[in-house]
């Protein structure tokens, strides 16, 4: 569902798939087959890998010291972005 709701995936499909579709005749069946192949071969394993990596990293990321460090880094990043935005005006 995440990939289906991602507009970048639709842009990729509209730009990449046409070269593999027939020039004449119905293309819906082949377009659906290409989309299914992309979901099964590329998108599903990618999402599964992200979930498995997040599950393995959850114990490490939930430690208090790591959380504090991440919050400080992210806070400093936001402050730097704000300063850059203010200086651009």
C-alpha positions as CSV (number, residue, x, y, z in Angstrom):
1,X,0.0,0.0,0.0
2,X,2.9,2.4,0.7
3,X,4.3,2.0,-2.8
4,X,0.9,2.3,-4.4
5,X,0.2,5.6,-2.6
6,X,3.7,7.0,-3.5
7,X,3.4,9.4,-6.4
8,X,7.1,8.8,-7.3
9,X,6.2,5.2,-8.1
10,X,3.5,6.3,-10.5
11,X,5.8,8.8,-12.2
12,X,8.4,6.0,-12.6
13,X,5.7,3.6,-14.1
14,X,4.5,6.2,-16.5
15,X,8.0,7.0,-17.7
16,X,9.6,3.5,-17.7
17,X,6.8,1.1,-18.7
18,X,5.8,2.5,-22.1
19,X,9.0,1.3,-23.8
20,X,7.9,-2.3,-22.9
21,X,4.3,-2.0,-24.1
22,X,3.1,-2.8,-27.6
23,X,2.5,0.1,-29.9
24,X,-0.8,-1.1,-31.2
25,X,-3.7,-3.0,-29.5
26,X,-4.7,-3.3,-25.9
27,X,-2.0,-2.5,-23.3
28,X,-3.9,-2.8,-20.0
29,X,-3.0,-6.5,-19.5
30,X,0.7,-6.0,-20.1
31,X,0.8,-2.8,-18.0
32,X,-0.8,-4.7,-15.1
33,X,1.7,-7.5,-15.6
34,X,4.6,-5.1,-15.6
35,X,3.3,-3.4,-12.4
36,X,2.8,-6.8,-10.7
37,X,6.4,-7.8,-11.6
38,X,7.7,-4.5,-10.2
39,X,5.7,-4.9,-7.0
40,X,6.7,-8.6,-6.4
41,X,10.3,-8.4,-7.5
42,X,11.4,-4.9,-6.4
43,X,9.0,-3.2,-4.1
44,X,7.9,-6.0,-1.7
45,X,11.5,-7.2,-1.0
46,X,12.6,-3.5,-0.5
47,X,9.8,-2.8,2.0
48,X,10.4,-6.1,3.8
49,X,14.1,-5.2,4.1
50,X,13.3,-1.9,5.6
51,X,10.9,-3.5,8.1
52,X,13.5,-6.1,9.1
53,X,16.2,-3.5,9.5
54,X,14.0,-1.3,11.6
55,X,13.0,-4.3,13.8
56,X,16.7,-5.2,14.4
57,X,17.6,-1.5,15.1
58,X,14.7,-0.8,17.4
59,X,16.4,-2.0,20.6
60,X,19.5,0.1,19.8
61,X,17.6,3.2,18.8
62,X,15.3,3.1,21.8
63,X,18.2,3.5,24.3
64,X,18.1,6.8,26.1
65,X,21.6,7.9,25.2
66,X,21.0,7.2,21.5
67,X,17.6,9.0,21.5
68,X,19.1,12.1,23.2
69,X,21.9,12.2,20.6
70,X,19.5,11.8,17.7
71,X,17.2,14.5,19.1
72,X,20.2,16.9,19.5
73,X,21.4,16.2,15.9
74,X,17.9,16.6,14.5
75,X,17.3,19.8,16.5
76,X,20.6,21.3,15.3
77,X,19.7,20.4,11.8
78,X,16.3,22.2,12.0
79,X,18.0,25.3,13.6
80,X,20.5,25.3,10.7
81,X,17.8,25.0,8.1
82,X,15.9,27.9,9.8
83,X,18.9,30.1,9.8
84,X,19.5,29.3,6.1
85,X,15.9,30.1,5.3
86,X,16.0,33.4,7.3
87,X,19.3,34.4,5.6
88,X,17.8,33.6,2.1
89,X,15.0,36.2,2.6
